[in-house]
Amino acid sequence: MPARGLLRVIHSPEDLKKIPREMLPDVAAELREMIVQGVSKTGGHLASSLGVVDLTVALHYVFSCPRDRIVWDVGHQAYAHKILTGRRDAFPSLRTLGGISGFPRIAESPSDAFGTGHSGTSISAALGMAVARDLRKETHKVIAVIGDGSLSSGLALEGLNQAGHQKRDLIVILNDNEWSISQNVGALSGYLNRIMTGKFYTSFRKRVETLLKSMPKGDIMARIGKKAEELTKGFIVPGLLFEELGFTYVGPISGHHIEDLIGTLQNLSNLEGPLLVHVVTAKGKGYPPAEANPEYFHGVGTFDPATGKGTGKAPLPSYTDVFAETVVELGRENPKVVAITAAMCGGTGLIKFRQAFPDRFFDVGIAEGHAVTFAAGLAREGKIPVVAIYSTFLQRAYDQIIHDVCLQNLPVVFAVDRGGIVGSDGATHQGLFDLSFLRHIPNMSVMAPGNESELVRMLRTAVYAGRPAAIRYPRGSFTGAGLEAPTKPIPWGKAELSADGKDLLILAIGTTVAPSLYAAEELGKRGISAAVVNARFVKPLDADLILSLAHRTGRVLTVEENVLAGGFGSAVLEMFEEHGWHPGVFRRLGIRDTFVEHGSQAELRDAHGLNADAVVAEGMRICGHGKTFLPSLFNGIRSRLERIV
């Protein structure tokens, strides 16, 4: 840490206000160093947090958090905010099991005004807070900080629309880190902003407006004066759209000049109604490796802070890598295949497809609902859209999946990346609901590969299915099963008997197949003969195979990396009910009625009973600790009697 050690005396924003203004850049430098050092050990969202350090210092210097509400959009830019609001000493535990979250959380600190992990929510939430403030006749400020990428979200635009209509006192900070209008950040626009937010100009504008309205046809004159002001600003600053939505636009200003930021934010008290302050920042600011490669350092694993190079073992190929290669292969094979993503080209592995087929690749921005309906339109005209979206973000397109794809039975393929436990991003990003919310939609089919070879085969199956189909695969590396050549589609709705047994039937799906096979081996050492079925399909289920094995064993255990409510185990129970048969013993392993917090994938699977040891323990409970001969004999007799009847 720099020699001044200013952060050591800052335990709250009130302590920050005691620091002389000329020393605030030193505070920012210390914050950047702490963030780089901390994230290098835990991984996290580095570039975006570094980009808003100066802005964060200015916000906390001017406003009084938590009395004033600061709502961070997405929230991965809030690391400096966490450090300045009493979590400096806890920062080394960022994103680790039992440590602080990588996103704002109401339960973690009163300074976290709103929990945010998905984009586009800040303006709507902040407007709600502003309305509640006014109903209570309070006077504190409400500030939403939103990135230019998040502003493409439909929800953000909806919030802007209502906020402009409501005319409430609300401050929206637009953090523009794409530098698309950087040429406007200069002496002229800075001078104009200082003039337009100053007391003299504000007072003068009000007096002129009053004077014009007092004249004959005064309302018309006032509107002409307003348009003239907008026209003048429009020549220099790109804020006319926001002005038309009802906001007073301020900017663009540099997001790395703390003194100017403080001056502008302080001047906002002279203005009423909804305000939009356009701040231009650079991702990764202050750390050269992140400035040079902000996409890599957006969400980064552990690295050497001196060089920026990753540490630890070289990562093995991932399921996303397999998807990336396969979708390109399918694109070469079939010109009807197109690929769509929602601002996650790199994360979903579509960079290679974009390079190979630029005219058939579409990044729609942070607009998942639009991505799905856009895909439906393509499918209606004979294309085969592959929509690659993380499980946690696909939740935002639920209505479009139902009405625009499945109701019309259009052949859209959903590549659902990061299905299951994702790890340190925590509750907002765990992909634990997709099996439930996808399988109950008519016409939708749902698959989950047990290994990388099955992912390749399932993609081929889905692309040529001619109907809506979702393939859910995990974050993480290969199982080591290897890839088959040539790859053939998986027979529709067919499971695989991976291990045979007579005492217990273990039905596994996706990531739970490998630990279930290992558990079967361990159970065998304890005298319990367990069959393991790799279900492959959650919908449709392979009723013939599952029922025949269930009749034989009489004991069934389902294992899934999904919430139990409405998930894979529920689907199996429903199938048994439809066929008028119920096993003697039925148990489900999965995520109970809870949100899964942050930690490593292994730690979280251990904590929630989704490892081989948990399967072994449950299998032994079901089978009476290995005393299996008589129950197996009884179940066999019962199965034969049922067939006769």
Summary of the structure (lengths in Angstrom):
residues: 645
radius of gyration: 28.5
end to end distance: 79.0
largest distance: 101.1
contacts: 2308
relative contact order: 0.08
helix: 47%
strand: 15%
